[in-house]
Each structure stands twice: as structure tokens, then as C-alpha cells.
Amino acid sequence: GMKTLVGGEIVGYTQMLEEARQIAVKRMVDEAKALGADAIIGVRYGSSQVMAGAAEVIAYGTAVRILNQ
């Protein structure tokens, strides 16, 4: 987890990143559904600090459709 200079977790920041991850996943799933996808494979996450006290979380993957043969 995130650590302060004295070694403790920054609980509020950890919770904020978790919420951001959930939002990113929901947006990815919604976009895949809009494209008619059946699943998303190869999901990855990225994060970066955009300014002091603010970070972004990115979720990306490949939307796929299952073809009946």
C-alpha cells in the first residue's frame, strides 16, 4: 500500500485509488458492451500521479466477440 514517511498506509488515498479503479473498469465494460463485445481479455491497469494529491487510473483490454461456428 501507500506509505507515509513514517511507514503507515494512507487509507484515504488507498480508498480513492480503489474507487478510481472501479470507475475505470465500469467505463471499460460499458464501452465494450456498446461495441457488442461478449468479453474483455488481457485487462491491464495503469496509474500515474497527474499533480500533487491527484492520480489517474486507467483500465484497458481487448473487447472480443464469440463467433458461433
mmCIF file as Biopython writes it, N, C-alpha, C and O atoms, coordinates in Angstrom:
data_model
#
loop_
_atom_site.group_PDB
_atom_site.id
_atom_site.type_symbol
_atom_site.label_atom_id
_atom_site.label_alt_id
_atom_site.label_comp_id
_atom_site.label_asym_id
_atom_site.label_entity_id
_atom_site.label_seq_id
_atom_site.pdbx_PDB_ins_code
_atom_site.Cartn_x
_atom_site.Cartn_y
_atom_site.Cartn_z
_atom_site.occupancy
_atom_site.B_iso_or_equiv
_atom_site.auth_seq_id
_atom_site.auth_asym_id
_atom_site.pdbx_PDB_model_num
ATOM 1   N N  . GLY A ? 1  ? 0.810   -1.184  0.000   1.0 0.0 1  A 1 
ATOM 2   C CA . GLY A ? 1  ? 0.000   0.000   0.000   1.0 0.0 1  A 1 
ATOM 3   C C  . GLY A ? 1  ? 0.854   1.248   0.000   1.0 0.0 1  A 1 
ATOM 4   O O  . GLY A ? 1  ? 2.083   1.186   0.012   1.0 0.0 1  A 1 
ATOM 5   N N  . MET A ? 2  ? 0.188   2.360   -0.013  1.0 0.0 2  A 1 
ATOM 6   C CA . MET A ? 2  ? 0.879   3.638   0.023   1.0 0.0 2  A 1 
ATOM 7   C C  . MET A ? 2  ? 1.450   3.842   1.421   1.0 0.0 2  A 1 
ATOM 8   O O  . MET A ? 2  ? 0.808   3.507   2.416   1.0 0.0 2  A 1 
ATOM 9   N N  . LYS A ? 3  ? 2.635   4.383   1.490   1.0 0.0 3  A 1 
ATOM 10  C CA . LYS A ? 3  ? 3.296   4.574   2.776   1.0 0.0 3  A 1 
ATOM 11  C C  . LYS A ? 3  ? 3.627   6.044   2.982   1.0 0.0 3  A 1 
ATOM 12  O O  . LYS A ? 3  ? 3.982   6.747   2.035   1.0 0.0 3  A 1 
ATOM 13  N N  . THR A ? 4  ? 3.513   6.491   4.191   1.0 0.0 4  A 1 
ATOM 14  C CA . THR A ? 4  ? 3.969   7.828   4.554   1.0 0.0 4  A 1 
ATOM 15  C C  . THR A ? 4  ? 5.429   7.738   4.936   1.0 0.0 4  A 1 
ATOM 16  O O  . THR A ? 4  ? 6.017   6.657   4.901   1.0 0.0 4  A 1 
ATOM 17  N N  . LEU A ? 5  ? 6.003   8.835   5.293   1.0 0.0 5  A 1 
ATOM 18  C CA . LEU A ? 5  ? 7.405   8.835   5.701   1.0 0.0 5  A 1 
ATOM 19  C C  . LEU A ? 5  ? 7.638   7.991   6.939   1.0 0.0 5  A 1 
ATOM 20  O O  . LEU A ? 5  ? 8.741   7.480   7.135   1.0 0.0 5  A 1 
ATOM 21  N N  . VAL A ? 6  ? 6.621   7.831   7.783   1.0 0.0 6  A 1 
ATOM 22  C CA . VAL A ? 6  ? 6.778   7.021   8.991   1.0 0.0 6  A 1 
ATOM 23  C C  . VAL A ? 6  ? 6.337   5.577   8.773   1.0 0.0 6  A 1 
ATOM 24  O O  . VAL A ? 6  ? 6.378   4.776   9.707   1.0 0.0 6  A 1 
ATOM 25  N N  . GLY A ? 7  ? 5.920   5.232   7.564   1.0 0.0 7  A 1 
ATOM 26  C CA . GLY A ? 7  ? 5.634   3.845   7.242   1.0 0.0 7  A 1 
ATOM 27  C C  . GLY A ? 7  ? 4.191   3.414   7.310   1.0 0.0 7  A 1 
ATOM 28  O O  . GLY A ? 7  ? 3.915   2.235   7.085   1.0 0.0 7  A 1 
ATOM 29  N N  . GLY A ? 8  ? 3.252   4.289   7.605   1.0 0.0 8  A 1 
ATOM 30  C CA . GLY A ? 8  ? 1.846   3.896   7.682   1.0 0.0 8  A 1 
ATOM 31  C C  . GLY A ? 8  ? 1.130   4.040   6.359   1.0 0.0 8  A 1 
ATOM 32  O O  . GLY A ? 8  ? 1.540   4.821   5.500   1.0 0.0 8  A 1 
ATOM 33  N N  . GLU A ? 9  ? 0.065   3.288   6.199   1.0 0.0 9  A 1 
ATOM 34  C CA . GLU A ? 9  ? -0.746  3.365   4.981   1.0 0.0 9  A 1 
ATOM 35  C C  . GLU A ? 9  ? -1.572  4.637   5.000   1.0 0.0 9  A 1 
ATOM 36  O O  . GLU A ? 9  ? -2.086  5.040   6.043   1.0 0.0 9  A 1 
ATOM 37  N N  . ILE A ? 10 ? -1.697  5.265   3.841   1.0 0.0 10 A 1 
ATOM 38  C CA . ILE A ? 10 ? -2.562  6.427   3.697   1.0 0.0 10 A 1 
ATOM 39  C C  . ILE A ? 10 ? -3.930  5.898   3.263   1.0 0.0 10 A 1 
ATOM 40  O O  . ILE A ? 10 ? -4.203  5.770   2.070   1.0 0.0 10 A 1 
ATOM 41  N N  . VAL A ? 11 ? -4.770  5.597   4.224   1.0 0.0 11 A 1 
ATOM 42  C CA . VAL A ? 11 ? -6.035  4.883   3.970   1.0 0.0 11 A 1 
ATOM 43  C C  . VAL A ? 11 ? -6.924  5.651   2.993   1.0 0.0 11 A 1 
ATOM 44  O O  . VAL A ? 11 ? -7.484  5.050   2.076   1.0 0.0 11 A 1 
ATOM 45  N N  . GLY A ? 12 ? -7.061  6.943   3.167   1.0 0.0 12 A 1 
ATOM 46  C CA . GLY A ? 12 ? -7.911  7.734   2.273   1.0 0.0 12 A 1 
ATOM 47  C C  . GLY A ? 12 ? -7.438  7.676   0.832   1.0 0.0 12 A 1 
ATOM 48  O O  . GLY A ? 12 ? -8.251  7.583   -0.087  1.0 0.0 12 A 1 
ATOM 49  N N  . TYR A ? 13 ? -6.126  7.730   0.629   1.0 0.0 13 A 1 
ATOM 50  C CA . TYR A ? 13 ? -5.567  7.673   -0.718  1.0 0.0 13 A 1 
ATOM 51  C C  . TYR A ? 13 ? -5.775  6.287   -1.322  1.0 0.0 13 A 1 
ATOM 52  O O  . TYR A ? 13 ? -6.104  6.169   -2.502  1.0 0.0 13 A 1 
ATOM 53  N N  . THR A ? 14 ? -5.584  5.243   -0.525  1.0 0.0 14 A 1 
ATOM 54  C CA . THR A ? 14 ? -5.806  3.878   -0.987  1.0 0.0 14 A 1 
ATOM 55  C C  . THR A ? 14 ? -7.263  3.687   -1.402  1.0 0.0 14 A 1 
ATOM 56  O O  . THR A ? 14 ? -7.536  3.077   -2.436  1.0 0.0 14 A 1 
ATOM 57  N N  . GLN A ? 15 ? -8.193  4.200   -0.610  1.0 0.0 15 A 1 
ATOM 58  C CA . GLN A ? 15 ? -9.618  4.094   -0.941  1.0 0.0 15 A 1 
ATOM 59  C C  . GLN A ? 15 ? -9.945  4.869   -2.211  1.0 0.0 15 A 1 
ATOM 60  O O  . GLN A ? 15 ? -10.741 4.411   -3.031  1.0 0.0 15 A 1 
ATOM 61  N N  . MET A ? 16 ? -9.334  6.039   -2.376  1.0 0.0 16 A 1 
ATOM 62  C CA . MET A ? 16 ? -9.568  6.840   -3.573  1.0 0.0 16 A 1 
ATOM 63  C C  . MET A ? 16 ? -9.097  6.092   -4.820  1.0 0.0 16 A 1 
ATOM 64  O O  . MET A ? 16 ? -9.784  6.105   -5.842  1.0 0.0 16 A 1 
ATOM 65  N N  . LEU A ? 17 ? -7.940  5.446   -4.750  1.0 0.0 17 A 1 
ATOM 66  C CA . LEU A ? 17 ? -7.432  4.692   -5.893  1.0 0.0 17 A 1 
ATOM 67  C C  . LEU A ? 17 ? -8.313  3.482   -6.201  1.0 0.0 17 A 1 
ATOM 68  O O  . LEU A ? 17 ? -8.521  3.153   -7.369  1.0 0.0 17 A 1 
ATOM 69  N N  . GLU A ? 18 ? -8.830  2.821   -5.171  1.0 0.0 18 A 1 
ATOM 70  C CA . GLU A ? 18 ? -9.730  1.689   -5.377  1.0 0.0 18 A 1 
ATOM 71  C C  . GLU A ? 18 ? -11.012 2.145   -6.077  1.0 0.0 18 A 1 
ATOM 72  O O  . GLU A ? 18 ? -11.485 1.490   -7.006  1.0 0.0 18 A 1 
ATOM 73  N N  . GLU A ? 19 ? -11.562 3.258   -5.631  1.0 0.0 19 A 1 
ATOM 74  C CA . GLU A ? 19 ? -12.767 3.792   -6.271  1.0 0.0 19 A 1 
ATOM 75  C C  . GLU A ? 19 ? -12.485 4.179   -7.716  1.0 0.0 19 A 1 
ATOM 76  O O  . GLU A ? 19 ? -13.310 3.929   -8.595  1.0 0.0 19 A 1 
ATOM 77  N N  . ALA A ? 20 ? -11.339 4.780   -7.971  1.0 0.0 20 A 1 
ATOM 78  C CA . ALA A ? 20 ? -10.966 5.158   -9.329  1.0 0.0 20 A 1 
ATOM 79  C C  . ALA A ? 20 ? -10.823 3.928   -10.214 1.0 0.0 20 A 1 
ATOM 80  O O  . ALA A ? 20 ? -11.213 3.953   -11.381 1.0 0.0 20 A 1 
ATOM 81  N N  . ARG A ? 21 ? -10.263 2.843   -9.661  1.0 0.0 21 A 1 
ATOM 82  C CA . ARG A ? 21 ? -10.122 1.597   -10.419 1.0 0.0 21 A 1 
ATOM 83  C C  . ARG A ? 21 ? -11.489 1.036   -10.789 1.0 0.0 21 A 1 
ATOM 84  O O  . ARG A ? 21 ? -11.690 0.582   -11.915 1.0 0.0 21 A 1 
ATOM 85  N N  . GLN A ? 22 ? -12.426 1.064   -9.850  1.0 0.0 22 A 1 
ATOM 86  C CA . GLN A ? 22 ? -13.774 0.563   -10.114 1.0 0.0 22 A 1 
ATOM 87  C C  . GLN A ? 22 ? -14.464 1.395   -11.199 1.0 0.0 22 A 1 
ATOM 88  O O  . GLN A ? 22 ? -15.146 0.840   -12.060 1.0 0.0 22 A 1 
ATOM 89  N N  . ILE A ? 23 ? -14.295 2.693   -11.165 1.0 0.0 23 A 1 
ATOM 90  C CA . ILE A ? 23 ? -14.881 3.568   -12.185 1.0 0.0 23 A 1 
ATOM 91  C C  . ILE A ? 23 ? -14.268 3.266   -13.552 1.0 0.0 23 A 1 
ATOM 92  O O  . ILE A ? 23 ? -14.981 3.191   -14.553 1.0 0.0 23 A 1 
ATOM 93  N N  . ALA A ? 24 ? -12.950 3.094   -13.592 1.0 0.0 24 A 1 
ATOM 94  C CA . ALA A ? 24 ? -12.272 2.807   -14.852 1.0 0.0 24 A 1 
ATOM 95  C C  . ALA A ? 24 ? -12.757 1.492   -15.449 1.0 0.0 24 A 1 
ATOM 96  O O  . ALA A ? 24 ? -12.983 1.403   -16.656 1.0 0.0 24 A 1 
ATOM 97  N N  . VAL A ? 25 ? -12.918 0.472   -14.609 1.0 0.0 25 A 1 
ATOM 98  C CA . VAL A ? 25 ? -13.404 -0.830  -15.088 1.0 0.0 25 A 1 
ATOM 99  C C  . VAL A ? 25 ? -14.834 -0.701  -15.614 1.0 0.0 25 A 1 
ATOM 100 O O  . VAL A ? 25 ? -15.157 -1.252  -16.666 1.0 0.0 25 A 1 
ATOM 101 N N  . LYS A ? 26 ? -15.683 0.013   -14.900 1.0 0.0 26 A 1 
ATOM 102 C CA . LYS A ? 26 ? -17.070 0.188   -15.346 1.0 0.0 26 A 1 
ATOM 103 C C  . LYS A ? 26 ? -17.116 0.878   -16.702 1.0 0.0 26 A 1 
ATOM 104 O O  . LYS A ? 26 ? -17.882 0.472   -17.576 1.0 0.0 26 A 1 
ATOM 105 N N  . ARG A ? 27 ? -16.316 1.901   -16.884 1.0 0.0 27 A 1 
ATOM 106 C CA . ARG A ? 27 ? -16.284 2.604   -18.175 1.0 0.0 27 A 1 
ATOM 107 C C  . ARG A ? 27 ? -15.815 1.669   -19.284 1.0 0.0 27 A 1 
ATOM 108 O O  . ARG A ? 27 ? -16.362 1.691   -20.387 1.0 0.0 27 A 1 
ATOM 109 N N  . MET A ? 28 ? -14.802 0.846   -18.997 1.0 0.0 28 A 1 
ATOM 110 C CA . MET A ? 28 ? -14.299 -0.094  -19.995 1.0 0.0 28 A 1 
ATOM 111 C C  . MET A ? 28 ? -15.378 -1.112  -20.368 1.0 0.0 28 A 1 
ATOM 112 O O  . MET A ? 28 ? -15.584 -1.394  -21.548 1.0 0.0 28 A 1 
ATOM 113 N N  . VAL A ? 29 ? -16.058 -1.657  -19.379 1.0 0.0 29 A 1 
ATOM 114 C CA . VAL A ? 29 ? -17.113 -2.634  -19.622 1.0 0.0 29 A 1 
ATOM 115 C C  . VAL A ? 29 ? -18.269 -2.003  -20.403 1.0 0.0 29 A 1 
ATOM 116 O O  . VAL A ? 29 ? -18.793 -2.610  -21.337 1.0 0.0 29 A 1 
ATOM 117 N N  . ASP A ? 30 ? -18.661 -0.801  -20.027 1.0 0.0 30 A 1 
ATOM 118 C CA . ASP A ? 30 ? -19.747 -0.111  -20.731 1.0 0.0 30 A 1 
ATOM 119 C C  . ASP A ? 30 ? -19.394 0.118   -22.206 1.0 0.0 30 A 1 
ATOM 120 O O  . ASP A ? 30 ? -20.235 -0.057  -23.086 1.0 0.0 30 A 1 
ATOM 121 N N  . GLU A ? 31 ? -18.150 0.509   -22.462 1.0 0.0 31 A 1 
ATOM 122 C CA . GLU A ? 31 ? -17.726 0.736   -23.846 1.0 0.0 31 A 1 
ATOM 123 C C  . GLU A ? 31 ? -17.700 -0.578  -24.624 1.0 0.0 31 A 1 
ATOM 124 O O  . GLU A ? 31 ? -18.102 -0.614  -25.787 1.0 0.0 31 A 1 
ATOM 125 N N  . ALA A ? 32 ? -17.230 -1.658  -23.995 1.0 0.0 32 A 1 
ATOM 126 C CA . ALA A ? 32 ? -17.211 -2.960  -24.663 1.0 0.0 32 A 1 
ATOM 127 C C  . ALA A ? 32 ? -18.635 -3.423  -24.988 1.0 0.0 32 A 1 
ATOM 128 O O  . ALA A ? 32 ? -18.887 -3.944  -26.074 1.0 0.0 32 A 1 
ATOM 129 N N  . LYS A ? 33 ? -19.552 -3.233  -24.056 1.0 0.0 33 A 1 
ATOM 130 C CA . LYS A ? 33 ? -20.959 -3.596  -24.311 1.0 0.0 33 A 1 
ATOM 131 C C  . LYS A ? 33 ? -21.515 -2.802  -25.480 1.0 0.0 33 A 1 
ATOM 132 O O  . LYS A ? 33 ? -22.219 -3.353  -26.326 1.0 0.0 33 A 1 
ATOM 133 N N  . ALA A ? 34 ? -21.207 -1.511  -25.536 1.0 0.0 34 A 1 
ATOM 134 C CA . ALA A ? 34 ? -21.691 -0.665  -26.622 1.0 0.0 34 A 1 
ATOM 135 C C  . ALA A ? 34 ? -21.156 -1.132  -27.975 1.0 0.0 34 A 1 
ATOM 136 O O  . ALA A ? 34 ? -21.798 -0.915  -29.003 1.0 0.0 34 A 1 
ATOM 137 N N  . LEU A ? 35 ? -19.998 -1.765  -27.980 1.0 0.0 35 A 1 
ATOM 138 C CA . LEU A ? 35 ? -19.410 -2.293  -29.211 1.0 0.0 35 A 1 
ATOM 139 C C  . LEU A ? 35 ? -19.931 -3.681  -29.550 1.0 0.0 35 A 1 
ATOM 140 O O  . LEU A ? 35 ? -19.593 -4.226  -30.601 1.0 0.0 35 A 1 
ATOM 141 N N  . GLY A ? 36 ? -20.760 -4.268  -28.666 1.0 0.0 36 A 1 
ATOM 142 C CA . GLY A ? 36 ? -21.305 -5.595  -28.895 1.0 0.0 36 A 1 
ATOM 143 C C  . GLY A ? 36 ? -20.375 -6.718  -28.460 1.0 0.0 36 A 1 
ATOM 144 O O  . GLY A ? 36 ? -20.511 -7.850  -28.924 1.0 0.0 36 A 1 
ATOM 145 N N  . ALA A ? 37 ? -19.447 -6.421  -27.590 1.0 0.0 37 A 1 
ATOM 146 C CA . ALA A ? 37 ? -18.484 -7.433  -27.129 1.0 0.0 37 A 1 
ATOM 147 C C  . ALA A ? 37 ? -19.138 -8.418  -26.172 1.0 0.0 37 A 1 
ATOM 148 O O  . ALA A ? 37 ? -20.080 -8.084  -25.454 1.0 0.0 37 A 1 
ATOM 149 N N  . ASP A ? 38 ? -18.618 -9.635  -26.181 1.0 0.0 38 A 1 
ATOM 150 C CA . ASP A ? 38 ? -19.049 -10.682 -25.247 1.0 0.0 38 A 1 
ATOM 151 C C  . ASP A ? 38 ? -18.144 -10.756 -24.025 1.0 0.0 38 A 1 
ATOM 152 O O  . ASP A ? 38 ? -18.555 -11.239 -22.970 1.0 0.0 38 A 1 
ATOM 153 N N  . ALA A ? 39 ? -16.917 -10.279 -24.168 1.0 0.0 39 A 1 
ATOM 154 C CA . ALA A ? 39 ? -15.940 -10.355 -23.075 1.0 0.0 39 A 1 
ATOM 155 C C  . ALA A ? 39 ? -14.826 -9.347  -23.315 1.0 0.0 39 A 1 
ATOM 156 O O  . ALA A ? 39 ? -14.707 -8.761  -24.391 1.0 0.0 39 A 1 
ATOM 157 N N  . ILE A ? 40 ? -14.022 -9.166  -22.288 1.0 0.0 40 A 1 
ATOM 158 C CA . ILE A ? 40 ? -12.816 -8.352  -22.389 1.0 0.0 40 A 1 
ATOM 159 C C  . ILE A ? 40 ? -11.666 -9.222  -21.927 1.0 0.0 40 A 1 
ATOM 160 O O  . ILE A ? 40 ? -11.720 -9.806  -20.844 1.0 0.0 40 A 1 
ATOM 161 N N  . ILE A ? 41 ? -10.626 -9.311  -22.741 1.0 0.0 41 A 1 
ATOM 162 C CA . ILE A ? 41 ? -9.469  -10.134 -22.383 1.0 0.0 41 A 1 
ATOM 163 C C  . ILE A ? 41 ? -8.230  -9.250  -22.263 1.0 0.0 41 A 1 
ATOM 164 O O  . ILE A ? 41 ? -8.195  -8.132  -22.776 1.0 0.0 41 A 1 
ATOM 165 N N  . GLY A ? 42 ? -7.230  -9.766  -21.585 1.0 0.0 42 A 1 
ATOM 166 C CA . GLY A ? 42 ? -5.970  -9.051  -21.451 1.0 0.0 42 A 1 
ATOM 167 C C  . GLY A ? 42 ? -6.096  -7.734  -20.711 1.0 0.0 42 A 1 
ATOM 168 O O  . GLY A ? 42 ? -5.469  -6.742  -21.083 1.0 0.0 42 A 1 
ATOM 169 N N  . VAL A ? 43 ? -6.907  -7.724  -19.663 1.0 0.0 43 A 1 
ATOM 170 C CA . VAL A ? 43 ? -7.143  -6.482  -18.917 1.0 0.0 43 A 1 
ATOM 171 C C  . VAL A ? 43 ? -5.884  -6.074  -18.160 1.0 0.0 43 A 1 
ATOM 172 O O  . VAL A ? 43 ? -5.225  -6.893  -17.519 1.0 0.0 43 A 1 
ATOM 173 N N  . ARG A ? 44 ? -5.575  -4.799  -18.250 1.0 0.0 44 A 1 
ATOM 174 C CA . ARG A ? 44 ? -4.429  -4.239  -17.533 1.0 0.0 44 A 1 
ATOM 175 C C  . ARG A ? 44 ? -4.843  -2.925  -16.900 1.0 0.0 44 A 1 
ATOM 176 O O  . ARG A ? 44 ? -5.804  -2.279  -17.318 1.0 0.0 44 A 1 
ATOM 177 N N  . TYR A ? 45 ? -4.101  -2.558  -15.897 1.0 0.0 45 A 1 
ATOM 178 C CA . TYR A ? 45 ? -4.343  -1.305  -15.198 1.0 0.0 45 A 1 
ATOM 179 C C  . TYR A ? 45 ? -3.075  -0.467  -15.226 1.0 0.0 45 A 1 
ATOM 180 O O  . TYR A ? 45 ? -1.961  -0.991  -15.232 1.0 0.0 45 A 1 
ATOM 181 N N  . GLY A ? 46 ? -3.268  0.828   -15.244 1.0 0.0 46 A 1 
ATOM 182 C CA . GLY A ? 46 ? -2.145  1.744   -15.148 1.0 0.0 46 A 1 
ATOM 183 C C  . GLY A ? 46 ? -2.549  2.892   -14.250 1.0 0.0 46 A 1 
ATOM 184 O O  . GLY A ? 46 ? -3.732  3.210   -14.130 1.0 0.0 46 A 1 
ATOM 185 N N  . SER A ? 47 ? -1.582  3.504   -13.627 1.0 0.0 47 A 1 
ATOM 186 C CA . SER A ? 47 ? -1.873  4.675   -12.813 1.0 0.0 47 A 1 
ATOM 187 C C  . SER A ? 47 ? -0.683  5.609   -12.857 1.0 0.0 47 A 1 
ATOM 188 O O  . SER A ? 47 ? 0.457   5.187   -13.053 1.0 0.0 47 A 1 
ATOM 189 N N  . SER A ? 48 ? -0.967  6.873   -12.672 1.0 0.0 48 A 1 
ATOM 190 C CA . SER A ? 48 ? 0.098   7.863   -12.607 1.0 0.0 48 A 1 
ATOM 191 C C  . SER A ? 48 ? -0.396  9.058   -11.821 1.0 0.0 48 A 1 
ATOM 192 O O  . SER A ? 48 ? -1.592  9.343   -11.760 1.0 0.0 48 A 1 
ATOM 193 N N  . GLN A ? 49 ? 0.544   9.735   -11.231 1.0 0.0 49 A 1 
ATOM 194 C CA . GLN A ? 49 ? 0.211   10.950  -10.488 1.0 0.0 49 A 1 
ATOM 195 C C  . GLN A ? 49 ? 0.182   12.093  -11.489 1.0 0.0 49 A 1 
ATOM 196 O O  . GLN A ? 49 ? 1.175   12.347  -12.171 1.0 0.0 49 A 1 
ATOM 197 N N  . VAL A ? 50 ? -0.950  12.787  -11.584 1.0 0.0 50 A 1 
ATOM 198 C CA . VAL A ? 50 ? -1.075  13.876  -12.544 1.0 0.0 50 A 1 
ATOM 199 C C  . VAL A ? 50 ? -0.695  15.223  -11.935 1.0 0.0 50 A 1 
ATOM 200 O O  . VAL A ? 50 ? -0.294  16.140  -12.651 1.0 0.0 50 A 1 
ATOM 201 N N  . MET A ? 51 ? -0.819  15.341  -10.633 1.0 0.0 51 A 1 
ATOM 202 C CA . MET A ? 51 ? -0.348  16.509  -9.890  1.0 0.0 51 A 1 
ATOM 203 C C  . MET A ? 51 ? -0.344  16.145  -8.418  1.0 0.0 51 A 1 
ATOM 204 O O  . MET A ? 51 ? -0.816  15.069  -8.048  1.0 0.0 51 A 1 
ATOM 205 N N  . ALA A ? 52 ? 0.166   16.996  -7.595  1.0 0.0 52 A 1 
ATOM 206 C CA . ALA A ? 52 ? 0.242   16.700  -6.166  1.0 0.0 52 A 1 
ATOM 207 C C  . ALA A ? 52 ? -1.143  16.390  -5.612  1.0 0.0 52 A 1 
ATOM 208 O O  . ALA A ? 52 ? -2.058  17.207  -5.705  1.0 0.0 52 A 1 
ATOM 209 N N  . GLY A ? 53 ? -1.284  15.199  -5.035  1.0 0.0 53 A 1 
ATOM 210 C CA . GLY A ? 53 ? -2.543  14.804  -4.420  1.0 0.0 53 A 1 
ATOM 211 C C  . GLY A ? 53 ? -3.588  14.295  -5.391  1.0 0.0 53 A 1 
ATOM 212 O O  . GLY A ? 53 ? -4.724  14.047  -4.985  1.0 0.0 53 A 1 
ATOM 213 N N  . ALA A ? 54 ? -3.241  14.129  -6.676  1.0 0.0 54 A 1 
ATOM 214 C CA . ALA A ? 54 ? -4.204  13.645  -7.666  1.0 0.0 54 A 1 
ATOM 215 C C  . ALA A ? 54 ? -3.547  12.580  -8.536  1.0 0.0 54 A 1 
ATOM 216 O O  . ALA A ? 54 ? -2.395  12.720  -8.947  1.0 0.0 54 A 1 
ATOM 217 N N  . ALA A ? 55 ? -4.279  11.539  -8.804  1.0 0.0 55 A 1 
ATOM 218 C CA . ALA A ? 55 ? -3.762  10.458  -9.643  1.0 0.0 55 A 1 
ATOM 219 C C  . ALA A ? 55 ? -4.845  10.032  -10.618 1.0 0.0 55 A 1 
ATOM 220 O O  . ALA A ? 55 ? -6.031  10.275  -10.394 1.0 0.0 55 A 1 
ATOM 221 N N  . GLU A ? 56 ? -4.425  9.394   -11.704 1.0 0.0 56 A 1 
ATOM 222 C CA . GLU A ? 56 ? -5.377  8.823   -12.649 1.0 0.0 56 A 1 
ATOM 223 C C  . GLU A ? 56 ? -5.178  7.325   -12.679 1.0 0.0 56 A 1 
ATOM 224 O O  . GLU A ? 56 ? -4.069  6.828   -12.482 1.0 0.0 56 A 1 
ATOM 225 N N  . VAL A ? 57 ? -6.267  6.606   -12.930 1.0 0.0 57 A 1 
ATOM 226 C CA . VAL A ? 57 ? -6.216  5.156   -13.058 1.0 0.0 57 A 1 
ATOM 227 C C  . VAL A ? 57 ? -6.812  4.813   -14.412 1.0 0.0 57 A 1 
ATOM 228 O O  . VAL A ? 57 ? -7.876  5.314   -14.777 1.0 0.0 57 A 1 
ATOM 229 N N  . ILE A ? 58 ? -6.122  3.959   -15.153 1.0 0.0 58 A 1 
ATOM 230 C CA . ILE A ? 58 ? -6.557  3.568   -16.483 1.0 0.0 58 A 1 
ATOM 231 C C  . ILE A ? 58 ? -6.742  2.054   -16.500 1.0 0.0 58 A 1 
ATOM 232 O O  . ILE A ? 58 ? -5.890  1.311   -16.012 1.0 0.0 58 A 1 
ATOM 233 N N  . ALA A ? 59 ? -7.863  1.602   -17.065 1.0 0.0 59 A 1 
ATOM 234 C CA . ALA A ? 59 ? -8.106  0.177   -17.279 1.0 0.0 59 A 1 
ATOM 235 C C  . ALA A ? 59 ? -8.260  -0.019  -18.780 1.0 0.0 59 A 1 
ATOM 236 O O  . ALA A ? 59 ? -9.012  0.700   -19.437 1.0 0.0 59 A 1 
ATOM 237 N N  . TYR A ? 60 ? -7.541  -0.998  -19.313 1.0 0.0 60 A 1 
ATOM 238 C CA . TYR A ? 60 ? -7.685  -1.261  -20.737 1.0 0.0 60 A 1 
ATOM 239 C C  . TYR A ? 60 ? -7.554  -2.740  -21.018 1.0 0.0 60 A 1 
ATOM 240 O O  . TYR A ? 60 ? -6.920  -3.483  -20.269 1.0 0.0 60 A 1 
ATOM 241 N N  . GLY A ? 61 ? -8.166  -3.150  -22.112 1.0 0.0 61 A 1 
ATOM 242 C CA . GLY A ? 61 ? -8.157  -4.543  -22.512 1.0 0.0 61 A 1 
ATOM 243 C C  . GLY A ? 61 ? -8.696  -4.660  -23.922 1.0 0.0 61 A 1 
ATOM 244 O O  . GLY A ? 61 ? -8.970  -3.652  -24.574 1.0 0.0 61 A 1 
ATOM 245 N N  . THR A ? 62 ? -8.848  -5.878  -24.392 1.0 0.0 62 A 1 
ATOM 246 C CA . THR A ? 62 ? -9.335  -6.128  -25.744 1.0 0.0 62 A 1 
ATOM 247 C C  . THR A ? 62 ? -10.752 -6.682  -25.676 1.0 0.0 62 A 1 
ATOM 248 O O  . THR A ? 62 ? -10.994 -7.726  -25.070 1.0 0.0 62 A 1 
ATOM 249 N N  . ALA A ? 63 ? -11.683 -5.972  -26.303 1.0 0.0 63 A 1 
ATOM 250 C CA . ALA A ? 63 ? -13.068 -6.417  -26.374 1.0 0.0 63 A 1 
ATOM 251 C C  . ALA A ? 63 ? -13.171 -7.485  -27.467 1.0 0.0 63 A 1 
ATOM 252 O O  . ALA A ? 63 ? -12.674 -7.294  -28.577 1.0 0.0 63 A 1 
ATOM 253 N N  . VAL A ? 64 ? -13.816 -8.609  -27.146 1.0 0.0 64 A 1 
ATOM 254 C CA . VAL A ? 64 ? -13.930 -9.708  -28.112 1.0 0.0 64 A 1 
ATOM 255 C C  . VAL A ? 64 ? -15.373 -10.147 -28.241 1.0 0.0 64 A 1 
ATOM 256 O O  . VAL A ? 64 ? -16.187 -9.971  -27.335 1.0 0.0 64 A 1 
ATOM 257 N N  . ARG A ? 65 ? -15.666 -10.731 -29.407 1.0 0.0 65 A 1 
ATOM 258 C CA . ARG A ? 65 ? -16.969 -11.341 -29.651 1.0 0.0 65 A 1 
ATOM 259 C C  . ARG A ? 65 ? -16.757 -12.819 -29.904 1.0 0.0 65 A 1 
ATOM 260 O O  . ARG A ? 65 ? -15.796 -13.214 -30.564 1.0 0.0 65 A 1 
ATOM 261 N N  . ILE A ? 66 ? -17.660 -13.640 -29.375 1.0 0.0 66 A 1 
ATOM 262 C CA . ILE A ? 66 ? -17.593 -15.078 -29.580 1.0 0.0 66 A 1 
ATOM 263 C C  . ILE A ? 66 ? -18.430 -15.420 -30.822 1.0 0.0 66 A 1 
ATOM 264 O O  . ILE A ? 66 ? -19.616 -15.098 -30.895 1.0 0.0 66 A 1 
ATOM 265 N N  . LEU A ? 67 ? -17.795 -16.072 -31.783 1.0 0.0 67 A 1 
ATOM 266 C CA . LEU A ? 67 ? -18.483 -16.418 -33.008 1.0 0.0 67 A 1 
ATOM 267 C C  . LEU A ? 67 ? -18.975 -17.865 -32.906 1.0 0.0 67 A 1 
ATOM 268 O O  . LEU A ? 67 ? -18.232 -18.753 -32.487 1.0 0.0 67 A 1 
ATOM 269 N N  . ASN A ? 68 ? -20.209 -18.088 -33.286 1.0 0.0 68 A 1 
ATOM 270 C CA . ASN A ? 68 ? -20.772 -19.456 -33.319 1.0 0.0 68 A 1 
ATOM 271 C C  . ASN A ? 68 ? -20.373 -20.099 -34.637 1.0 0.0 68 A 1 
ATOM 272 O O  . ASN A ? 68 ? -20.512 -19.492 -35.699 1.0 0.0 68 A 1 
ATOM 273 N N  . GLN A ? 69 ? -19.880 -21.322 -34.565 1.0 0.0 69 A 1 
ATOM 274 C CA . GLN A ? 69 ? -19.445 -21.997 -35.802 1.0 0.0 69 A 1 
ATOM 275 C C  . GLN A ? 69 ? -20.450 -23.012 -36.234 1.0 0.0 69 A 1 
ATOM 276 O O  . GLN A ? 69 ? -20.257 -23.678 -37.251 1.0 0.0 69 A 1 
#
